[in-house]
Every structure is written in C-alpha cells, then in structure tokens.
Amino acid sequence: KKADVRLNRKMLAQLAVVDPGSFTNVVAAAKS
C-alpha cells in the first residue's frame, strides 16, 4: 500500500531545511 503523500515542492523544500529527518522519512514513505 502506497503512502498517501500530497505535499507541494515548497512544503517539501521547507521541511528539508527545518527537519531533515522528517523529510527523509517522507521521501522514503513516498517511494515505498
């Protein structure tokens, strides 16, 4: 089952800067 990840690029960019750990988890969830 794919994770329902719907974030725009701006949100992802901000998350990558503010919380790299969470960003990595989101990317991993999106790819799974």
C-alpha positions in Angstrom: 0.0 0.0 0.0 1.5 3.3 -1.1 1.5 6.2 1.4 -0.8 9.0 0.5 1.7 11.8 0.4 0.4 15.0 -1.1 2.9 17.8 -0.5 3.9 20.5 -2.9 7.5 21.3 -3.7 7.6 24.4 -1.5 6.4 22.5 1.6 9.0 19.7 0.9 11.8 22.2 0.5 10.9 23.9 3.8 10.6 20.6 5.5 14.0 19.5 4.2 15.6 22.7 5.7 13.7 22.7 9.0 13.6 19.0 9.7 15.8 16.8 7.5 15.0 13.7 9.5 11.3 14.0 8.8 12.0 14.9 5.2 13.9 11.7 4.7 11.0 9.7 6.2 8.5 11.4 3.9 10.6 10.6 0.9 11.0 7.0 2.0 7.2 6.7 2.5 6.5 8.2 -0.9 8.8 5.8 -2.6 7.5 2.7 -0.8 
